[in-house]
Amino acid sequence: MQAHHPVRPAPAASPAVRRAAVLGSPVAHSLSPVLHRAAYGELGLRDWTYERYEVDEEGIASFLGATDEQWAGLSLTMPLKRAVIPLLDAISPTAESVEAVNTVVFRGRSRFGDNTDIPGMVAALRERGIVRTERAAVLGAGATASSALAALAQICDGEVTAYVRGEERAREMRGWGERLGVRVRTAAWADAAEALSAPLVIATTPAGSTDALAGRVPERPGTLFDVLYEPWPTRLAAAWAERDGAVVSGLDLLVHQAALQVELMTGHAPAPLDAMRAAGEEALHARTG
């Protein structure tokens, strides 16, 4: 068996530097460094650094234990969003509602956990003019789907239908609905084409999962929020746009949740959304170009 070598933060550079990073496994694909560094540049935070570290559930405790007063905050991806909770001094009500922390802010010796995915979803929709919806559909289950339900708890007046594979996932989604105060009805994934008639559709599934639905987009679609950003556009998003439906992308979500992280970690608000989005688009273009 291969020995496990915990990842630790790199040695401190200079006392003036303020440090932040994204942790996860895998993490090499993360756009967070591009977005946060773009924000630092616009805000004039020349002594701030933002790196990425490959850290799994076994290594998160030792990483946190090696941080010092230079550290301002961390962004967390899977599989750390729940594993980190027992290691924190407090978490926000938003993070507690879905049992997931994607942001750690260091306040002196204290570690505070928050979740910017949920308000990031709400903000991304608001940017496209979606502030209320009468009903919605969610494609998929899991951590992102539970965050979608938490966001819908703030903007949806009626029922949310979740299209999932298997009764176990269906029970999970209904349970999240009860916890978050959302009326959730579940339906089989085989009937997912029915979801496309909802005024708001949130797709939370992996790449390729919704490709078969691209040919089922209605003549006058509502709004599609597809949380993927690579590859982009998905076949469903492209078909949606061809019928003049409004599309919110995973990059929109990524930028808004990262902007909230920047504000929490640096204390500077508002974060420069346009510069962050431009940096993200440039980085994605470079990957596919």
N, C-alpha and C positions, 0 to 999 in steps of 0.2 A: 504494500500500500504506500502511495506517495505521501511523504510527510507534509503536513500543513504548516506553511510559513505565514504567520499573520502579517498583513500589510500595515505599515505604520506611516504616519505623515513624514514627509521629507524634513530634514533639519531646518530650523528657523533661519531665515535669511538675514533680516535686519530688524531692529526693534520698531522701526517706523512702519513696517509692512503690516497690512491687514490681510488675512488669508481666508479663502473660502474654497470649496471644492464640491464635486459631485462624486458620490460613492455608489457602487452597485456591481453586479456581476450577471451578465457582461455589461461593460460601460464604455468600451472603445467607440461605439457608434454615437454616443451622447452629443447633442448639440449644445448642451448647457454651457460649456466653456466659451463657445462662440458668442452666445447671447449675453452672458454675464460680462464678458470682457468688453463687448460693444457698449454695454451700459456704463461700465466704469470709464471708458474713454469719453463718452458724452458727458458724464457727470464730473469729469476732471479728477477722478480718484486714481491718481498715478501710482500711489503706493499700495494699491490693492492687487492681489493675485487670485486667480481662480484656476484650479487644476482638476484633473480626474484621477481617481484611484480605483483599482479593481479590488473590491472588498465584498466578501460574502458574509453569511450569517455568523459563521464561526469567528470572523475577524473584526466585526464591528465593535465589540467591547474593547479590544485592545487598541483599536484606532482612536476611539473616543478617549481612552485613558491616556493617550500620548499627546493629546492636544494641549496647547498652552494659551496664554492670554492674547496671543496674536490672532487666534482664530475667531472669526466673526460668525460663520455659519456654514452649513452643509446642505446640499441638495441630495436627496436619496431616491434611487430607483429600486426596482425589484432586485433581490428579494429582501430588502431591508426595511420596507415601509412599516411592517408590523414587528419585525424582530427588534427594532430599535426602541420600541415603546417602554419596555421595562428598564431601560438604561437612562431614561430621561427624568428630570425633576418634575416636569409638568407638561401637559399637552393642552392644546386649545379645544374648545367644544366642537369645532369643525372637524378636527382630526379624530376626536373621540367618537363622533357620530358614525364614522366609517372604519374606525380602528385602523387608521393608516396615517403615517407621518411621512411627508415628502420634504420637509424643511426642518432643520435644526438650527436654532439661533442661540449663540452663547451670550449669556448675560452675567458677566463676572464669572463666578464659579458654577453658575446654574446652566442647565441645558433645557431649553424650551422647544417643544415639538409643535409644529403646525402643519396644515394641509392647504396648499395653494391650488391644488387641482380643481377643487370644487368651486371656489370663487373665480378661478381662471376660466372654467367652463361658462359660468354665468356672464363674465365680462366679455368673452369671445362672442357669445350670442348677442349680448347687448350692443356690441360694436356693429353687428349686422342688423340691428333694429328689432331683435327679438327680446322683448322684455316680459311678455306673458304669452302663454299658449293654452288653448282649451283642453288639449290632450296631446299625448306623445307616445312614441314607440321606441323601445331600446332593443337593439340587436346584440345578443350575446349576454353573458353573465361574467362574474368575476370582479376583480378589484376596480377596474375602470367602470364597469356597469354600476357598481354600488356608488361610485362617485357621481355618475350621471344621475342616479336616483336622488342623491343628496342635492344636486344642482336643480333638478326638476321640482324638488320639494319647495323651492323658492319661487318658481315661475309658472308651474303647471297648476291650472285650476281643476282639472278633471283627472281622468284615469290614465295610467301609464300601462301599456301592454309590453311585456318583455318576451321576446322570442328566443327560446333557449333549446339546448339539446339535453334531454333527459330530465326525469322527475326530480333528481337530487338538486340540479341547478335551479329548477323551477321553485322548489321549496326555499332555496337560499334567497332567491330574488323576492319572493313573497315575504320572507322574514325581514329582509332589508327594508322593504316597503313599510312593514308594520313599525319597525324601529325608527324610520325616518319620517313617518307620517304621510306616506304617499300611497294612494290607492293603486295597487299593482295587480294586474291580471296577467297570467302567464299563458303562453301559447307555444305550440311545437315549432321548431325551426323549419320543418317542412312547409309551414304556412307563412314563412317570413315575407313573402311577396305582399301579403295583406298589410304589412307594416308601412309600406311605401305610400299609402293613402293618408297617413297621419299628417297633421300640419307641421309636426316636428319629429324627425327621425334621428336618433343618435346611434351610430354604428360603433361598437366597441370591440369588434372582432379582429383577429389577426389578418395579415395581408392575404388576399385571395379568397377569404371566406365569403364575401358578398358578391363576388364576380358574377355568379349565376343570376343575381337579381338585376343586373344592369339592363337586361332586356325587358324588365317588368315595370320600369319607371312610368308613372301615370302621365297623361297629357299635360296636366297642370300640377306639377309637384309643389310641395311646400318647401320646408327648409331641411336640408341634410347636414348633420354635424358628423363628419367622419373623422375619428380621432387619429387616424393614421397620417403620417407626413412623408413616409418613405416606404415604397415608391408612391409618387404622387403625379397626377391624380390616380386614384383607384378607378377601376372600370365603372363602379357604381357612381362615383363622384363625377366622372366625365359624362356619363349618360344623363345624370341629373342636370348638369350645366347645359347640356345640349338642348334640354327642354326648358331652359330659362328658369330652373329652380335655384334658389339661393343655397350656396354651399359654404359651410364653415369647415376649415381644415384642421388637421392635427397640429400644423405649424401655428395656426391662430391660437390654439390652446396652449401650446408650448411657450409661445411668446408671452401670453398673458400670465400664465402661472409663474414664469421666470421673472417677469416684471415685479410681481408681488413679492417674490423671494428677494430680489434686489432691494426693494423698499424695506423689507423686514430686517435684512442683514446690514444695510448701510445707513438706514434712517433718512435716506434721500427719496423724496416723492414729489411729483410722479416720476416713475422710471421712464426712460426714453423709448417708448414702444416702436416708433418708426425706425430708429436706428437698429434696434434689436431684431425687428422683422427683416430689415434689409440684410443684416449680417447672416441671419438664418437662411434666407433665400439664396444668398450668394454661396454659402457653404453647401447647401443641397445641390445647387447647380453644378458646383465643382465636382461633387461626387458622381453625378450622372452625366456630366459633360464630357 
